[in-house]
């Protein structure tokens, strides 16, 4: 078992370095939107912004790289919105990076919201998601989910 400077146990040396770099700075006012489609990134970002979140949006490859290499002192997203459409082939790498962050975060952050075509599409990876939203996504379907997750975190 490896320990960070704060004597927090983590599974491996790379996780310990990532933990020290992040210092568990998941910011609940920030969201990362990950979607293969630029249009979906814009739509999902606008809905998250309506819930008072500051958003950054990226394609899956860029998001996997950003999540794998956190910058010390940079605010980390407290929520990640994943659009799991058919063009999103790199989701395994992104989900692995998110799982690593959640494992080393004392609060289990970031929250993960999956956007899927149908709820039947959600498979064994559903345990990696805090919420699932079915298409078509509208402010009336996604915004309450975001607000519920944020309220849960603030109540804890």
C-alpha positions in Angstrom: 0.0 0.0 0.0 1.3 3.5 -0.9 0.7 6.5 1.2 0.5 10.2 0.2 2.1 13.0 2.1 -1.1 13.3 4.1 -0.8 9.6 5.1 -3.8 8.7 3.0 -3.6 5.2 1.6 -3.9 4.7 -2.2 -3.5 1.6 -4.3 -0.4 2.4 -6.3 2.5 4.8 -6.7 0.9 6.6 -9.8 -2.4 7.0 -7.8 -0.4 8.5 -4.9 1.2 11.0 -7.2 -2.1 11.9 -8.8 -3.6 12.3 -5.3 -0.9 14.6 -4.2 -1.2 16.7 -7.4 -5.0 16.9 -7.1 -5.2 17.4 -3.3 -8.8 16.3 -3.7 -9.7 19.7 -5.1 -12.8 18.6 -6.9 -14.8 21.9 -7.3 -18.6 21.3 -7.3 -19.1 24.5 -9.2 -17.2 23.0 -12.3 -18.3 20.4 -14.8 -16.5 18.6 -17.6 -18.7 17.7 -20.6 -17.3 14.8 -22.6 -18.9 14.1 -26.0 -17.7 13.0 -29.4 -20.2 15.4 -31.1 -19.4 19.1 -30.9 -23.1 19.9 -31.0 -23.8 17.6 -28.1 -20.9 19.2 -26.2 -22.5 22.7 -26.7 -26.0 21.5 -25.7 -24.9 19.7 -22.6 -22.7 22.5 -21.6 -25.5 25.1 -21.9 -27.8 22.9 -19.7 -25.0 22.5 -17.1 -24.5 26.3 -17.1 -28.2 26.8 -16.5 -27.6 24.8 -13.3 -24.9 27.5 -12.4 -21.9 25.3 -13.3 -18.8 26.5 -15.0 -18.2 24.1 -17.8 -15.4 22.9 -20.0 -16.1 20.6 -22.9 -13.9 18.1 -24.6 -13.9 15.2 -27.0 -13.2 11.8 -25.4 -9.5 11.6 -26.3 -8.7 15.1 -25.0 -10.7 14.4 -21.8 -8.9 11.1 -21.1 -5.5 12.9 -21.5 -6.7 15.8 -19.2 -8.0 13.4 -16.6 -4.8 11.3 -16.7 -2.5 14.3 -16.1 -4.0 16.7 -13.5 -2.2 19.9 -13.0 -1.3 20.9 -9.5 -3.3 23.8 -8.2 -5.8 23.7 -11.1 -9.4 23.3 -10.1 -10.8 19.8 -10.9 -14.4 19.2 -12.0 -16.8 18.1 -9.4 -19.1 16.7 -12.1 -18.5 14.9 -15.4 -21.2 14.6 -18.0 -20.5 11.8 -20.4 -22.4 11.5 -23.7 -22.3 7.8 -24.4 -23.3 7.9 -28.1 -22.2 5.4 -30.7 -19.4 7.7 -31.8 -17.9 7.6 -28.3 -15.6 4.7 -28.7 -12.9 5.7 -26.2 -15.2 5.6 -23.1 -13.2 2.8 -21.4 -10.1 5.0 -21.0 -12.2 8.0 -19.8 -14.1 5.8 -17.3 -10.8 4.3 -16.0 -9.5 7.8 -15.3 -12.7 8.8 -13.6 -12.7 5.7 -11.5 -9.1 6.4 -10.4 -10.1 10.0 -9.4 -13.2 8.7 -7.5 -11.2 6.1 -5.7 -8.6 8.6 -4.3 -11.1 11.3 -3.5 -12.4 11.1 0.1 -15.8 12.3 -1.1 -16.0 10.0 -4.1 -15.9 12.9 -6.6 -16.4 13.7 -9.3 -20.0 12.9 -9.9 -20.7 11.2 -13.2 -23.8 11.7 -15.2 -24.2 9.4 -18.3 -26.3 10.5 -21.3 -27.5 7.4 -23.2 -29.8 6.6 -26.1 -32.0 4.2 -24.0 -31.8 3.1 -20.4 -31.4 -0.4 -21.6 -28.0 0.7 -23.1 -26.6 1.1 -19.6 -24.6 -2.1 -18.9 -22.3 -3.3 -16.2 -20.5 0.0 -16.1 -23.6 1.6 -14.6 -22.0 1.4 -11.2 -19.6 4.0 -12.4 -22.5 6.5 -12.9 -24.2 8.5 -10.3 -27.1 9.2 -12.6 -28.3 8.3 -16.1 -30.3 10.5 -18.4 -32.0 9.2 -21.5 -32.1 11.0 -24.9 -33.5 13.4 -25.9 -31.8 15.6 -23.4 -33.6 18.8 -22.4 -33.0 21.2 -19.6 -36.1 19.7 -17.9 -34.5 16.3 -17.8 -30.8 17.0 -17.1 -30.9 20.1 -14.9 -32.8 18.5 -12.1 -30.4 15.6 -12.1 -27.4 18.0 -11.8 -29.1 19.9 -9.0 -30.0 16.8 -7.1 -26.4 15.5 -7.1 -25.1 18.9 -6.0 -27.6 19.1 -3.2 -26.6 15.6 -2.1 -22.9 16.7 -1.9 -23.7 19.9 0.0 -25.9 18.1 2.5 -23.0 15.7 3.3 
